[in-house]
Amino acid sequence: MWLILVWMWAAVIGSGTAGGARHSVYWNSSNPRFQRDDYSLDVQINDYLDVYCPHYSDARTTPEERTERYSLYLVSYDGYRSCDHASGFMRWNCNKPYGQAGAQRFSEKFLRFTPFSLGFEFFPGQEYYYISTPRHSSGKKCLRLKVTVCCSANCCSSSCCTPNDSGIGASQAAHHAGGYGHMHRPSVGFVIAIAAYALLILLPA
């Protein structure tokens, strides 16, 4: 029994730790890819998005009122097009422009299943949208990023995905096409992890 429980726990943890490629995005208005207003990335399940916030050496060279600070959101397609975060999900705050350890970095792992009840789940063949709003007047009004989760290394179109790839039916497709990661229910991995942990506690040593 103990071996079975250990295997269940390892399977859940291991499913979220598989290695993936890292995609770096320097989130500031001087990044030329943001200036074209069509910044996009193609990723695979288990890849990472690494967002690097604006960073400055000190307040003497760049006064605080000239620094860029942003709040980043995961939004729907409509929110992406209009740069409206009102119905989106807050992801990160770039609020330490003079950090001694360097630029703030935030990471998103594109998981099909997540062991965290408030984590986001991403689906192959779907597009997801990130936008930012400046925390004061010196930042650019809207920086936007589109991320497409590919079905395979050779195809990112939803037409390449099977129902098993996307994991969603027709009733859910419109929601996910809107650009949100799925976070409306605890994931399968989270439920299994909680069950395994409860059994480990309840069973006698």
N, C-alpha and C positions, 0 to 999 in steps of 0.2 A: 504493500500500500504506500509506504513511504517513497519507494522508487517511482511509483506512478505520479504521486503528488509533485515530486521534484521535477519529473519530466514535464508535467503540465506547466509548472512555473517557468521552467527554462524555455519552453516553447513560446510562451507569451512574451517573456522578456526578449528572447532572441528574435522574434518577429519584428520588433521595433528597432533592433540594433544592427540590422544588415547594412553593410557599407553602401554608399552611393556617391555620386559625383557632387561636388560643391560648386554652386553658382554664385559668384560674388557680385553684388550691386552696391555701388557707391552712391548713396542717396543724398545728392546735393545738386544745386541748380547749375553748377559748372560742368557736370557730366554731360558730354555731347550727346549721349544716347537719350537723355531726358529732353534735350533741347529740340529733338525732332518730333517729340510727342507721340512716338509709336514704339516705345521700348517694349520688347517682348522676349520671353525666354521659353525654351522647350525643355521640359524636365521629365525624368522617369520616377516611378514610385521608388521611394527610399533615397532620392536625391535631397540635397539641402539647398535652401536659399539663405545666403549670408548677406545681411544688410549692414553696411557700414555707414554710420552717421557722420555728418559734417564734424570736422575736428580742426582746432586751431592751436598754435603753439602757446600763446598766452594773450592776455588782454591788452598788453602794450602794443603788439603788432596788429591785432584785430579787436577793436573795442566790442564790448558785449552787444551793443545795439546793432552791430554789423554782422553778427554771427547768424547762421541759419539753424533753426531748431524746428523740428517737425513732429507731428503726431501722425502715425501710419495706421491705415485701416484696411481691412479686407471687406470689399464691397461687391454689390451686384454689378451686372453690365451697365444698367442705367446709372448707377452711382459713379461708375468709371467714366462713362461718356460725359456726364454733367459735372463730374468732380464733386459729388455730394456724398458726404460720409454719414448723413443723418441716420440712415437705416443700416449702416455697416457695423462691423465689429472692430473695436480698438485692438490693435496688435502691439504696437511699441511706441515709446516716446523717445525721440532724440533730444535729450535735454542736458547733456554734459559736453558742451563744445570744447572745454579745456581739460578734459580728462587726462590725468597723469599717466594712465596706462595706455593711452592712445585712443583712437576712435572707438566709440561704442559699437558693439557688434551684436546683432540679434539674428537668430537662426530659426528657420521654419523647416521641419522635415516633412516631406510629402508622403504621408503614411496612408495606406489603404485602410488599416485598422490602427487605432491608438489605444494603449492601456489606460489613458487618462480620461476621466469622465467629461472634462471640459475641453479636451483636445479636439482638433479638427481632423476630419478624415477627407482624403482627396481621392477623386475617381479618374481613372484613365479615360482619355477622350474628352475631358472637360476643361474649360478655361476658368481661371481664377484671376481676380483683379485686386491690385493694391493701389491705393492713392495716399497722398499725404496732404495735410493742411499745415501752413506755417503757424508756429506758436507766437510769432510777432511779425511785424510788418516787413522785416528784412528778407524773409524767405520767399521763394517763388510761390505764387498762389496755388499751383497744382502740379505735382509730379505724379506720373502714372506709370504703372507696370502691369503688363498682361503676362500671365504664366499659363502655359498649356501643358497638361500632364499627358504624356504620350502613351499610346497603347503598346508600342514596341520601339526598338531602337531606330527603326526605319520609317515609322508612320505615327504622326501625332493627331491625325484626323479621327473623329469619332466613328467614321465609317470603317476603320480598321479594327474597332473593338468588338468583342463578342459580349453578350449579356453577362458572362462570368467575369470579364475584364472590368466592366463598368460597375457591376454590382447593383444597378438601379433599374427599376422598371419604368414604364411610360409615365406612371403617375408621379414619379420623382424626377424625371428627366428635366422638366421645366425649371424646377427649383435649382438643380445643380448647374444647369446651363446659365442660370443667373449669376453665378460666380462665387457662391459661398461654399466653404468647406462644410461638411456635414457635421453637426454637433447637437442634434436634437435628442439623441438617446445615448446611454452608455454603450460603448462599443462592445463587440463580442469578446475582444481580448480583455477588456476591463472586467467584464462579468466573470470570465474564466479565472482571471487573476484573483478576484475577491473570493470566489468559491474555493480556490486552492488554498488561499491564505487562511480562510475560516476553518477548513479541515485540518490544516497544520496546527492551529491553535486548539481545536477541540479534541483531537485524537490524543490519547495518552502517550507519553514519551516511551 
